[in-house]
Amino acid sequence: MSETLWRSQLSQGLEPMDIRLSPEQVEQLVAFLGLLAKWNKAYNLTAVRDPGEMVSRQLLDSLSLLPFVTAPHLLDVGAGGGLPGIPLAVALPEQRFSLLDSNSKKTRFLTQCVLELKLDNVDIIHGRAEACDPSIRYTQISSRAFTALDNMVAWCGNLLAVDGEFLAMKGQFPDDEVAALPADWRVKAHHPLQVPGCAGERHLLIIDRDPNTGG
């Protein structure tokens, strides 16, 4: 049974990451994986289809961002199958999360997740970043396998508060993308992410406006 495997893998993975969740939160995450696996058959939400890899490559990978989420209201762009937005929202029930995606099938899935998991700290936005209300500014905007960094700051920069930051999750360190960033943006910090069960490289790039350029 996948749920039993997921609970065991989640418990084993959370310990070395020093993440403590309640039994209710664990059940929410397991239920989320169940929804993801079910809807993925028709909606192609994620390339990860092996139940044995879903905890490490989806849940634990998303939760590796937890130490860096400080905003009371975070925007997750290109939310897709809800990664990292849904796991973060489960783990941080006191903080708000807005999940943005332009694909109607994916936002339909995300809306269903919010309903079934009873996530009253999550709202779903269907549309492109450029079409979002520019009067709402976020102090943190996260992305996971969304787009190249220069596209991200071009499309979403107007949604970021003046002193805000992007939390960009990547696989290998994207040297070419960093080099292509506009002059008024910088990599403020870079953190290798350790994800139990994931063999490949994982990196977090924290990007903000370069104060030395007046951007």
Disulfide bonds with the S-S distance in Angstrom:
none
